[in-house]
Amino acid sequence: MLSTRAKSLKPSPTLAISAMEKTLKAKGIDVAGFGAGEPDFPTPDHIKEAAIKAINDNFTRYTPATGTDELKDAVMDKFKRDNGLSYTREEVIITCGGKHALFNLFQAILDDGDEVIIPVPYWVSYPAMVELCGGKPVFLETYEEDEFEIDVKRLKSLVNPRTKAIVLNYPSNPAGSVYSTKTLEEVGKIAVEKNLLIISDEIYEKIAYEGYNHISIASIDEKVKERTIICHGVSKTYSMTGWRIGFAAGNKDIIKAMGNIQSQSTSNPTSISQVAALAALTGPQEPVKQMVAEFLKRRDYIVRELNAIPDIKCFNPKGAFYVFPNFSSALGKKHGDKMINSSTSLTEVLLESYHVAVVPGVEFGKEGYLRLSFATSMDVIEKGLKRIKEAISSLK
């Protein structure tokens, strides 16, 4: 009864881990959860108040399928203010979350067999989305010792006549790595020379540390901008994951196609959430700064403590709220009678025996790694790291 596509698709592993964590907690088990990719801070009050006013004002009906003009204008102002980029309303779409923007985009640009280059490690949903849209994900390895920067020669070797696009995600999920201006310039040059689209997922732009100033690849030059679709949203920056508002900006023909797809699938993003997103983008930004300052404290602690575990290495992220430590030294060891032969089996031991929820690195394309979100309290972080240390010391 099911389509071949549906049979081959597995659920998001990050959401699956979060569901398992909630199930255990419902049974009264104290779980230290590092799985969820969402800020643990409440949505700022002025954003919630704007939504409440929208309800009281009966702003509860359909909006244009691609979003309200007011929110599009706020998105345009954001790109001008933060990135020096100018867009028109026809070059902007509001979507039902950042993930929806990406899915609409892949639907709009991919024909069967088209290839999309995805740097590794990658966010878990990129390959699945490409495959759902008939495309073929092609993986570009990057390495921790190079700070997960793209090797341009390796990138060029993967380009062929079927290559349609390259995906960039920075600051990245799962590693928190970023790209240098030189790398962005070189990737942009290749895209122009080879007639490739650049899909630039910049949703973690504002969650950055140590003076890192985000540079959108679309701002490199006009030719690169013409080939770039920026996918973004309010979920991470404003702690609005459940509000489901994303946005994208770029070539008006691609944006129009995305809008047509959206009009035949979800119709408009939630009217109330659009008002909330408008308040987020145009209102006080101090809550964002406060949240990032707290994330920085957590990052410094979790990186230090993970690197203190014998034979464990942890890359120091420059953005986002994840660490992606290398646990390869644990592979080949045993926990009791259970052989640790993968990041998945290590994850199972941590969850079942130590009640720590993490996501296996293999889901991001990197075996031997684990992803831990530090978008949780210091109490949970301290407790979870203590349990992880106990788990690793128990392996034989």
C-alpha positions in Angstrom: 0.0 0.0 0.0 2.9 2.4 0.7 4.9 4.1 -2.0 8.6 3.1 -2.5 9.5 6.6 -1.3 7.6 6.3 1.9 9.0 2.9 2.6 12.6 4.1 2.3 12.1 7.1 4.5 13.0 6.9 8.2 11.9 9.5 10.8 14.2 12.3 11.9 16.7 10.8 14.4 16.9 13.9 16.5 13.1 14.0 16.9 13.1 10.2 17.6 15.7 10.7 20.4 13.6 13.5 21.9 10.6 11.2 21.8 12.4 8.4 23.6 13.7 10.8 26.2 10.1 12.0 26.9 8.9 8.5 27.1 11.5 7.6 29.8 10.7 10.8 31.7 7.0 9.9 31.6 8.0 6.7 33.4 9.7 8.7 36.1 13.2 8.1 34.9 15.6 11.0 35.3 17.1 11.5 31.8 19.8 14.0 31.0 18.7 15.1 27.6 21.2 16.5 25.0 19.1 15.6 22.0 16.7 18.5 21.3 17.8 21.2 18.8 15.8 24.0 20.4 16.6 26.8 22.9 15.4 26.0 26.4 14.5 29.7 26.9 10.9 31.0 26.7 9.9 33.0 23.7 10.4 36.7 24.7 7.4 38.4 26.2 7.0 41.1 23.5 6.7 38.3 20.9 4.0 36.4 22.8 2.1 39.6 23.5 2.0 40.4 19.8 0.5 37.0 19.1 -2.1 37.4 21.9 -3.1 40.8 20.4 -3.4 39.2 17.0 -5.8 36.6 18.4 -7.8 39.3 20.2 -7.8 41.4 17.0 -9.2 38.3 15.1 -6.2 38.0 12.8 -7.0 34.3 12.5 -7.9 33.9 8.8 -5.9 33.1 5.7 -3.1 35.3 4.7 -1.4 35.3 1.2 0.0 31.9 0.6 3.6 33.2 0.7 3.1 35.3 3.8 2.1 38.8 4.7 3.7 41.9 3.0 4.5 43.3 6.5 6.5 40.2 7.4 8.2 40.1 4.0 9.2 43.7 4.5 10.7 42.9 7.9 12.7 40.0 6.4 13.9 42.3 3.7 15.0 44.9 6.4 16.7 42.1 8.3 18.8 41.1 5.3 19.7 44.7 4.5 20.6 45.5 8.1 22.5 42.3 9.0 23.9 41.2 5.7 24.0 44.2 3.3 21.6 42.4 0.9 18.7 43.9 -0.9 15.7 41.9 -1.9 12.2 42.7 -3.2 9.0 41.2 -2.0 9.0 38.9 -5.0 12.3 37.5 -3.9 11.1 36.6 -0.4 8.8 33.8 0.9 7.5 33.1 4.4 7.2 29.4 5.2 5.9 27.0 7.8 9.3 26.8 9.5 12.9 26.8 8.3 12.7 23.1 7.3 9.7 23.8 5.2 11.6 26.5 3.3 14.3 23.9 2.4 11.8 21.3 1.4 9.9 23.7 -0.9 13.2 24.7 -2.4 14.3 21.2 -3.2 10.9 20.5 -4.7 11.2 23.6 -6.8 14.7 22.9 -8.3 15.2 19.2 -8.5 14.4 16.8 -11.2 14.9 13.0 -10.9 18.6 12.2 -10.8 19.8 15.7 -10.1 22.7 15.7 -7.7 23.1 17.9 -4.6 26.5 18.2 -2.9 26.2 18.1 0.9 29.3 18.7 3.1 29.7 16.2 5.9 28.8 16.4 8.8 25.4 17.5 7.7 22.0 18.2 9.3 20.1 15.0 9.3 17.3 16.1 7.0 19.2 17.3 4.0 19.8 13.9 2.4 16.3 12.8 3.1 14.8 15.9 1.6 16.9 15.6 -1.5 15.8 12.0 -2.0 12.2 12.8 -1.3 12.4 15.2 -4.2 13.9 12.7 -6.6 17.5 14.0 -6.2 20.7 12.3 -5.3 22.7 13.5 -2.3 26.5 13.5 -2.9 28.6 13.8 0.2 31.6 16.1 0.5 33.8 15.0 3.4 35.3 17.6 5.7 37.5 16.9 8.7 37.8 18.1 12.3 41.5 18.8 11.9 40.6 21.3 9.2 37.8 22.8 11.4 35.3 21.2 9.0 36.2 23.7 6.2 35.4 22.7 2.6 38.4 21.5 0.6 37.8 23.3 -2.8 39.7 20.7 -4.8 37.6 17.9 -3.3 34.5 20.0 -4.1 35.5 20.5 -7.7 36.1 16.7 -8.1 32.4 16.0 -7.2 30.9 18.4 -9.8 29.5 16.8 -12.9 26.7 17.6 -15.5 24.1 16.3 -13.1 25.1 18.5 -10.2 22.4 21.0 -9.5 23.3 22.6 -6.1 25.6 22.7 -3.1 24.2 23.0 0.5 26.0 25.2 3.0 25.0 25.3 6.7 26.9 27.7 8.9 27.1 28.0 11.8 26.5 24.3 11.4 24.3 21.7 12.9 25.9 19.5 14.3 29.5 20.8 14.7 29.0 24.5 15.2 31.7 25.1 12.6 31.7 28.1 10.2 33.3 29.0 6.9 36.0 31.5 6.3 35.5 34.4 3.9 38.1 32.8 1.6 36.2 29.5 1.5 32.9 31.3 0.7 34.6 33.2 -2.1 36.0 30.0 -3.6 32.7 28.1 -3.3 31.0 31.1 -4.9 33.5 31.1 -7.8 32.9 27.4 -8.4 29.1 27.9 -8.3 29.3 30.7 -10.9 31.7 28.8 -13.2 29.8 25.5 -13.0 26.3 27.0 -13.1 25.4 25.6 -9.6 22.8 26.9 -7.2 23.9 27.6 -3.6 21.5 26.6 -0.8 22.7 28.6 2.2 21.1 27.6 5.5 21.9 30.4 7.8 19.3 29.8 10.6 22.0 29.8 13.3 23.4 33.1 12.1 22.8 35.0 15.4 24.1 32.3 17.7 27.8 33.0 17.4 30.7 33.2 19.7 34.2 34.8 20.1 33.7 37.7 17.8 32.6 35.5 14.8 30.7 37.8 12.5 28.5 36.0 10.1 29.1 36.7 6.4 26.4 35.4 4.1 27.8 33.9 0.9 25.2 35.9 -1.0 27.0 39.1 -0.1 30.3 38.0 -1.8 29.3 39.6 -5.1 26.3 40.0 -7.3 26.9 36.9 -9.5 27.1 34.7 -6.4 23.9 36.4 -5.0 22.1 35.5 -8.2 22.8 31.8 -7.6 22.1 31.8 -3.9 18.9 31.0 -2.0 19.2 31.8 1.7 17.0 29.7 4.0 16.4 31.1 7.4 13.8 31.4 10.2 13.0 32.7 13.7 13.0 29.3 15.5 16.6 29.3 16.8 17.3 33.0 17.2 14.1 33.9 19.1 13.4 30.6 20.8 10.3 30.1 18.6 10.7 26.5 17.4 7.0 25.7 17.9 5.7 28.8 16.1 6.8 27.4 12.8 7.9 30.4 10.8 10.8 30.2 8.3 11.7 32.3 5.3 13.8 32.2 2.2 15.2 34.9 -0.2 16.7 34.7 -3.6 16.0 34.4 -7.3 12.4 35.5 -7.9 11.6 32.7 -10.3 12.7 30.1 -7.8 10.8 31.9 -5.0 7.7 32.0 -7.1 7.9 28.2 -7.8 8.3 27.7 -4.0 5.2 29.8 -3.5 3.2 27.8 -6.0 4.2 24.6 -4.2 3.3 26.0 -0.9 -0.1 27.2 -2.2 -0.9 23.7 -3.2 0.3 22.0 0.0 0.2 24.0 3.2 -1.2 27.3 2.0 -0.1 30.2 4.2 2.0 30.0 7.4 -0.1 30.5 10.5 -1.4 34.0 10.6 -0.8 34.5 14.4 2.8 33.2 14.1 3.5 35.6 11.3 2.5 38.5 13.6 4.8 37.0 16.3 7.7 36.7 13.8 7.2 40.3 12.8 7.5 41.4 16.4 10.6 39.2 16.7 12.4 40.8 13.7 11.4 44.4 14.4 11.3 44.4 18.2 14.0 44.5 21.0 17.0 42.2 20.3 18.4 42.2 23.8 16.8 38.8 24.6 18.8 37.3 21.8 22.1 38.7 23.2 21.2 37.4 26.7 20.5 33.9 25.3 23.7 33.8 23.4 25.7 34.9 26.4 24.2 32.0 28.4 25.0 29.6 25.6 28.6 30.8 25.6 29.0 29.9 29.3 27.5 26.4 28.6 29.7 25.9 25.6 32.9 26.7 27.4 32.0 24.3 30.2 30.9 21.4 28.1 33.9 21.6 25.7 36.3 21.8 28.7 34.7 18.8 30.5 34.5 16.6 27.3 38.1 17.3 26.4 39.0 16.3 30.0 37.7 12.7 29.4 40.7 10.5 28.4 40.9 9.9 24.6 37.9 12.1 23.8 38.3 15.1 21.5 35.8 17.9 21.2 35.8 20.6 18.6 35.2 24.1 20.0 32.1 25.4 18.1 32.0 29.0 16.9 28.3 29.1 16.6 24.9 27.2 17.1 24.3 25.3 20.4 25.8 21.9 19.7 29.1 20.1 20.4 30.2 17.2 18.2 32.8 15.3 20.2 34.9 12.5 18.7 34.2 9.2 20.6 36.0 7.0 18.2 38.3 5.7 20.9 35.3 4.0 22.5 34.6 1.9 19.4 35.7 -1.7 19.7 35.2 -1.8 23.5 32.5 -3.5 25.5 30.0 -2.4 28.1 29.3 -5.6 30.0 28.5 -8.0 27.2 27.5 -5.4 24.7 30.0 -4.5 22.0 30.4 -0.8 21.1 30.8 -1.1 17.4 29.2 2.2 16.3 28.1 5.6 17.5 24.5 4.1 17.6 25.4 1.3 20.0 27.3 3.9 22.2 24.1 6.0 22.2 22.1 3.0 23.2 24.4 2.3 26.2 24.2 5.9 27.3 20.4 6.0 27.1 19.6 2.6 28.5 22.2 2.3 31.2 23.1 5.9 32.1 19.9 7.7 31.1 21.7 10.2 28.9 20.1 11.1 25.5 22.5 12.1 22.7 22.3 11.7 18.9 24.7 9.3 17.1 27.2 10.9 14.8 26.4 8.4 12.0 23.1 10.2 11.5 25.1 13.3 10.5 27.4 11.3 8.3 30.3 11.0 10.8 30.8 7.6 12.5 32.5 7.7 15.9 31.0 11.1 16.9 28.1 12.1 19.1 26.0 15.3 19.0 25.1 17.0 22.2 22.9 20.0 22.4 23.7 22.5 25.1 20.4 24.2 24.7 19.5 22.9 28.2 20.2 23.9 31.7 23.6 23.8 33.4 22.2 21.3 35.9 21.4 18.9 33.1 24.8 19.5 31.5 26.7 18.8 34.7 24.7 15.8 35.5 24.8 14.4 32.0 28.6 14.9 31.6 29.2 13.1 34.9 27.2 10.1 33.6 29.0 10.1 30.3 32.4 10.1 32.1 31.2 7.1 34.2 30.0 5.3 31.0 33.3 5.8 29.2 35.4 4.7 32.2 33.3 1.5 32.4 34.2 0.4 28.9 36.6 -2.4 28.6 
